[in-house]
Amino acid sequence: MGRTIVYTKTGCPFCAGLIREYREQGLEFEEINVSLDPEAKKLVKGTYRVNRVPVVVRDGQVVQVGDRAGKG
């Protein structure tokens, strides 16, 4: 598996749940909080055309939007 980035925002319960799940499974990932990083927010909206979080990007491709149930 390649590099995984999880875009989150402050206070998002779906983001917190996904991060907790990834940690419990021992998955390696980088978390980027779009609430704290305006450039990341622009990237998610502009490049990936996504307006909600969490967003999971693996090797530059969006593989998941929302939690595993699609909520977020």
N, C-alpha and C positions, 0 to 999 in steps of 0.2 A: 504494500500500500504506500502511496506517495504522501507528500506533504498535505496535511489537512488543516484548514483554517475554519474556525467557527466564529462568525460575526454575531455579536450579541448587543444588547443595550441594557442600561442600568434599570433595575426594577422589573425586568421581564421574567415572569415565572416559567414560561416555556423555555427560555434560554437557560435559566438556572437548572431546570430539570434535565435538559439535554447535556449540559456540562457535567452534572452529577453522574448521569448515566455513562458518559464517556470515561470519566475518572474511575468509576466502579469497574468498568470493563478493561481498564488499563490501556485505553487507546491514547496514542500520542496525537496531540493537536496544539494549535496556537489559537488562543482566544483574542479577538480584537473587539473592543467595545466601541460601537459607532457613536455612542453618547459622548465619548471622550475624544474621539478621533474624527473630526469633520471630513478629512480626506477619505477615510475608510467609508464613511456614510455616502459620499459622492460616488465612490467606486462601486459599492453595492447597488446603488440606484442606477448609475449610468452604465456600467459595464455588464452587470448581471441582471439588470432590469427587475430588481426585487425591491418591494417597499415594506417588507416586514422581516422580522427576525424570529428565531435564529436562522442563519443561512450557513450551510456547510459547503465549503469549497474544497475539492480535492484535485490537486494538480491543475488548478486554474479553471475547473469545471464545477458548476453548481450541481451537487448531488442530493441536496435536501433543503427544503424551505419549510420552516416550522419544526415542531418536534416530530417524533416518529408517527404521531397521529395526524400530522399536518396542521396542528394548531400553532399559532404564533402571530 
